[in-house]
Amino acid sequence: MATCDALLSMFLEYLASERGYSENTCRGYRHDLNEFIHIVARKGPGIDTPPETPGALRPDRIDALMIRAYLTVLHKKNGKSTIARKLSAVRSFFKYLVKHGFLTHSPAELVMTPKQPRHIPVYLSVDDMLRMLDGISGDTVADLRNRAMFETIYSSGLRVSELAGMNIADVDFPGRTIRVVGKGNKERRVPIGRHALSAIEAYRRRLRRESGIGMDAGEPLFLNKFGKRLTTRSMARILEKIARQCGIQVPVSPHALRHSFATHMLDAGADLKVVQELLGHESLATTQRYTHVSISRLMEAYDK
């Protein structure tokens, strides 16, 4: 049988080509599964068996006890959510091996996932949200860009990675919609409000006037001072600084704006299923968790 290392390469290729997973997602799987292979190999594939080199470990030598031992090692330095994510990667790997005939069964199916604490993400009140957006009042290219970015996240409920990946061609100005590429390279088209569209137009007009950068369809929508695509990390830093300047008392991240969008939509009477589609969630339960609505409302949406 092939080694875990060789089969891991095949698995990652499968995730990218057949499942459409992004480069970042595949990189996370690679990191977690390489860690798993090294820890299991170092501990040895059995009580009476000496450790193996990671490159020689075969998946048919791994059983549920070894996976539990791996989790024990993780517990020393990782929280429950991180452990659950890493175990999910291991499960997916073994599920792939069973599906493609490398194994007859998955040892990971016998291992329980650690129970997760439920966290309600941070969100802003309507007043705080508007106060922060109105606080970005300058007329420099950077000010206009920052207002356009955060108006867009709040207007359409985008993930920061979706915002960073947007190109000019993704914005349909006459139709007032935007094309969004979400997790797993799945596309959706969502509405965008007048305030956000006006902010984008004002930013790109000023950018063209000052730097000569036009509106070529394939160009990034939001640029840094060097004319390159703005990164998610830079967007988060910019938002954190703006929130402090506006006197916002809670930690604010781009995801807090996304969560605020969903919360305010539901508070205004939007249907839970509609919000799920706007956010790009596969599961209605995920939307319920992010928007902390009552269980009766969740069941009503399921019944519909």
C-alpha positions in Angstrom: 0.0 0.0 0.0 1.1 3.6 -0.7 2.3 5.7 2.2 0.3 8.4 3.9 2.5 11.1 2.3 1.8 9.8 -1.2 -1.9 9.4 -0.5 -2.1 12.9 1.0 -0.8 14.4 -2.2 -3.6 12.6 -4.1 -6.2 13.8 -1.5 -5.1 17.4 -1.8 -5.3 17.2 -5.6 -8.8 15.8 -5.3 -9.9 18.7 -3.0 -8.6 21.3 -5.5 -9.7 19.7 -8.8 -12.9 17.9 -7.9 -14.2 19.6 -4.8 -13.1 23.1 -5.9 -11.5 24.0 -2.6 -9.5 27.2 -2.5 -5.7 27.3 -2.3 -5.9 28.6 1.3 -8.3 25.7 2.3 -6.0 23.1 0.7 -3.0 24.6 2.5 -4.8 24.2 5.8 -5.6 20.6 5.1 -2.0 20.0 4.2 -0.7 21.5 7.4 -3.2 19.7 9.6 -2.6 16.3 8.0 1.1 16.6 7.9 1.0 17.3 11.6 -1.2 14.2 12.1 1.1 11.9 10.1 4.2 13.1 12.0 2.6 12.8 15.5 1.2 9.3 14.8 4.4 8.1 13.3 6.4 9.4 16.2 4.2 7.6 18.7 4.4 4.4 16.8 1.6 2.4 15.2 0.9 0.2 18.2 1.9 -0.4 21.8 4.5 -3.1 21.0 5.6 -1.5 17.7 8.5 1.0 17.5 7.9 4.4 15.9 8.1 4.8 12.2 9.5 7.5 10.0 6.7 9.8 8.8 7.5 9.1 5.2 7.0 5.3 5.7 3.7 5.4 7.6 0.9 3.6 5.9 -2.8 4.4 6.6 -3.7 0.7 7.2 -1.4 0.8 10.2 -3.5 3.5 11.9 -6.4 2.7 14.2 -8.8 4.6 16.4 -6.5 4.3 19.5 -3.7 6.0 17.6 -6.1 8.8 16.5 -7.2 9.3 20.2 -3.5 9.4 21.2 -3.0 12.1 18.5 -5.9 14.1 20.1 -4.3 13.8 23.5 -1.2 15.4 22.1 -3.3 18.2 20.6 -5.1 18.9 23.9 -1.8 20.1 25.4 -1.6 23.2 23.1 -4.9 23.6 21.3 -8.4 24.7 22.1 -11.5 22.5 21.4 -12.4 24.3 18.2 -8.9 23.8 16.8 -8.9 20.1 17.8 -12.3 19.7 16.1 -11.1 21.2 12.9 -8.0 19.1 12.8 -10.0 15.9 13.5 -12.4 16.9 10.7 -9.4 17.0 8.3 -8.4 13.5 9.5 -11.9 12.2 9.0 -12.1 13.7 5.5 -8.7 12.1 4.6 -9.8 8.6 5.7 -13.2 9.0 4.1 -11.4 9.7 0.8 -9.3 6.6 1.3 -12.3 4.4 1.9 -14.2 5.9 -1.1 -11.4 5.3 -3.5 -10.7 1.7 -2.3 -7.4 2.2 -0.3 -9.1 1.2 3.0 -12.2 -0.9 3.8 -13.2 1.3 6.7 -12.2 4.6 8.4 -10.7 4.4 12.0 -11.6 8.0 12.4 -15.4 7.3 12.5 -14.9 5.6 15.9 -13.5 8.8 17.4 -15.8 11.4 19.0 -15.4 15.1 18.3 -14.8 17.3 21.4 -17.9 19.1 22.5 -17.8 22.7 21.4 -18.7 25.8 23.4 -21.2 28.0 21.6 -19.9 31.5 21.0 -22.1 34.4 19.9 -20.0 36.5 17.5 -19.6 40.2 18.1 -22.0 42.5 16.2 -22.7 46.2 16.3 -25.9 48.0 17.0 -27.5 49.9 14.1 -26.4 53.2 15.7 -22.8 52.1 16.2 -22.6 50.7 12.7 -23.8 54.0 11.2 -21.7 56.0 13.5 -18.6 54.1 12.4 -19.4 54.4 8.7 -20.2 58.1 8.9 -16.9 58.5 10.8 -15.0 57.7 7.7 -15.5 61.2 6.4 -12.3 62.2 4.7 -11.9 62.7 1.0 -8.5 61.2 0.3 -8.2 58.1 -1.8 -7.6 56.0 1.3 -10.6 57.5 3.1 -12.9 56.9 0.1 -11.6 53.4 -0.3 -12.1 52.5 3.4 -15.7 53.8 3.4 -16.4 51.8 0.2 -15.0 48.6 1.6 -16.9 48.6 4.8 -20.1 49.9 3.3 -19.9 46.9 0.9 -19.3 44.4 3.6 -22.2 45.7 5.7 -24.5 46.2 2.6 -24.1 42.6 1.3 -22.9 40.6 4.3 -19.6 39.5 2.7 -16.7 37.6 4.2 -13.5 39.7 4.2 -11.9 37.1 1.9 -14.7 37.6 -0.6 -14.3 41.4 -0.5 -10.5 41.1 -1.0 -11.0 38.8 -4.0 -13.4 41.1 -5.8 -12.6 42.6 -9.2 -14.2 45.5 -10.9 -16.1 43.2 -13.2 -17.8 41.6 -10.2 -19.8 44.8 -9.6 -23.0 45.3 -11.7 -23.6 49.0 -11.2 -26.9 49.2 -13.3 -28.3 46.0 -11.8 -27.1 46.9 -8.3 -25.7 43.4 -7.6 -22.3 41.9 -7.0 -20.8 38.6 -8.0 -19.2 36.9 -4.9 -16.9 33.9 -5.0 -17.2 32.2 -1.6 -15.9 29.1 0.2 -15.1 26.2 -2.1 -15.1 28.7 -5.1 -18.9 28.7 -5.0 -20.4 31.7 -6.7 -23.5 33.7 -5.7 -24.9 37.0 -6.8 -26.2 39.3 -4.0 -27.8 42.8 -4.0 -25.7 45.8 -3.0 -27.1 49.0 -1.6 -27.0 52.5 -3.1 -24.7 53.8 -0.4 -22.1 51.1 -1.1 -22.3 51.6 -4.8 -22.0 55.4 -4.5 -19.0 54.9 -2.2 -17.3 52.5 -4.7 -17.9 55.0 -7.6 -16.5 57.9 -5.6 -13.4 55.9 -4.6 -12.6 54.7 -8.2 -13.2 58.2 -9.6 -10.7 59.7 -7.2 -8.3 56.9 -7.7 -8.4 57.4 -11.5 -8.0 61.2 -11.2 -5.0 60.9 -8.9 -3.2 57.8 -10.2 -4.5 57.2 -13.7 -5.7 53.7 -12.7 -8.9 53.0 -14.7 -11.8 50.5 -14.5 -10.4 47.5 -16.4 -12.7 44.6 -15.7 -10.1 42.2 -14.4 -8.4 44.6 -12.0 -8.8 44.3 -8.2 -11.6 46.5 -6.8 -9.7 47.6 -3.7 -6.1 48.6 -3.9 -3.3 49.4 -1.5 -1.0 52.4 -1.9 1.2 50.5 -4.2 -1.6 49.7 -6.6 -1.8 46.0 -5.6 -4.8 44.1 -4.3 -5.5 44.9 -0.6 -5.1 41.9 1.6 -7.6 40.6 4.2 -5.1 41.3 7.0 -4.7 45.0 5.9 -8.5 45.4 5.7 -8.8 44.1 9.3 -6.1 46.4 10.6 -7.8 49.4 8.9 -11.2 48.6 10.3 -9.8 48.1 13.8 -8.1 51.6 13.7 -11.3 53.2 12.4 -13.4 51.6 15.2 -11.0 52.9 17.8 -11.2 56.4 16.4 -15.0 56.3 16.5 -15.0 55.2 20.1 -16.5 51.8 19.5 -16.1 49.9 22.7 -16.2 46.3 21.4 -13.5 44.6 19.3 -14.5 45.0 15.7 -13.4 42.8 12.9 -14.7 42.5 9.3 -16.6 39.5 10.4 -18.4 41.6 13.0 -19.7 43.7 10.1 -21.0 40.6 8.3 -22.7 39.4 11.5 -24.2 42.9 12.0 -25.6 42.7 8.5 -27.3 39.4 9.2 -28.6 40.5 12.6 -30.0 43.7 11.4 -31.7 42.0 8.4 -33.4 39.5 10.7 -34.4 42.2 13.2 -36.0 44.1 10.3 -38.1 41.0 9.4 -36.1 39.3 6.7 -36.7 35.6 6.2 -34.0 33.3 7.7 -33.7 31.3 4.4 -33.1 34.5 2.5 -30.4 35.6 4.9 -28.8 32.1 4.5 -28.6 32.5 0.8 -27.2 36.0 1.0 -24.5 34.9 3.5 -23.6 31.9 1.3 -24.2 29.3 4.1 -24.8 25.7 3.1 -26.6 24.9 6.3 -29.5 26.8 7.8 -28.2 25.8 11.2 -25.1 27.8 10.5 -27.1 30.9 9.8 -29.1 30.4 13.0 -25.9 30.2 15.0 -24.5 33.3 13.5 -27.7 35.3 14.0 -28.8 34.0 17.4 -32.5 33.9 16.4 -35.0 31.9 18.5 -35.4 28.2 18.0 -39.1 28.7 17.2 -38.1 30.9 14.3 -35.6 28.4 13.1 -38.2 25.6 13.2 -40.7 27.8 11.3 -38.1 28.3 8.5 -37.5 24.5 8.4 -41.2 23.9 8.2 -41.5 26.3 5.2 
